[in-house]
């Protein structure tokens, strides 16, 4: 047993000190970072697109609000996103919340 212990520790130490192991770990971390950047970019694009649509329309439904804020913006902000998307969200939060879309054709009075 005394013979095997230094041999095993020497082998494990060589593996941990090798550049191959550390480059493998670094490569995995970089891929994870790239995926986070891509997710953040996609989230930003979707927040901007939907937010501008709702602002232009002048209102937002409760389901749209939940989707935009809870499922898109909050995770986006958790990834470190901010700036223009945060400004859009602040504008969206000031919009009136309506239960269902307004049917503008029905709300207009018929012409006699």
N, C-alpha and C positions, 0 to 999 in steps of 0.2 A: 504494500500500500504506500509506503514511503517513497518508492520509486515513481509511482503513477501520479501522485499529487503535484509535484513540480512540473511534470510533463503536461498535465492537464491545464494547470494555471498558465504555463508558458504558451500553450496552444491557444487558449482563450485570449490571453493578452495580445498575441500576434494578430488574431482576428479583429479585435477591437481597435488596435493601432493601425490597421491597414487602411490605406486611402480608398480602397474599393468599397468598403463598408460605409465610410463617411460620405463618399460621393453618391452612393445609393440612397442614403438617408436624405442628403441635400436635394437630390433629384426629385424624390417624393414630396418634399416640402415645397419645392418650386412648382410642381404640378398642382398642388393644392392651392398655392397662391394664385396661379394663373386662373384656376377655376373660380376662385373667389372674385377676381377682377372681372371675369366674364359675367358672372351672376350679377355683380354690382352694376355693370354696364347695361345688361338687359333690364334690370329693375329700373334703372334711371330712365331708360328709353320708354318703358311702359308707363311709368309715373308721369313723365312729361307729356306723352301722347294722350293718355286718359284725362289727366288734369286739365290740359288745355281744352279738350273736348267739353268737359263739364263746365268750365269757366265760360266758354263761348256760348253754351246752351243756357246758362244762367241758373241752374239748379242741379242737385244731385239726389239720387234715391238712397234710402238707407242701405240697401244691398251694395250699391256702387261705392258708397262711402266706406263700408266695412271692407270691401275688397281692396280698395285703393290704400286705405290707411293701415288696416290691421295686417293684411296679407302681402302688401307690396312695400309700402313706405317703412313700416317698423322694422322688417328684416333688412331692408336696404340701409336704413340708418344704423342698424346693428353691425353691418359690415363696414361702417365708416363713411357711408355716403352722406353728402350734405349739399349745400350750395343751392343751385337752381331748383332742384327737386324740392328742397325745403321751402323755398319761396312759393312754388306752385301749390304745395300742400297747405300752406298758410292761407292762400287765396281760396282754395277749395273748402277749407274749414269755415270760411265766411259765407259760403253759398247757402241759400235756403235748402232745407231737406224736404223733399216731397215724396209721399208714399208711392206714387206711380207717375209715370210720364204724363205730361199735359198733352192732350190731343188738341192741337191748335185749330184743326179744321172744325171740330165740334164746338169749340168755345166761341167761334165767330158767329155772330148773328146772321141769319139768312137775309139776303137783300130782297126787298119787295119790289 
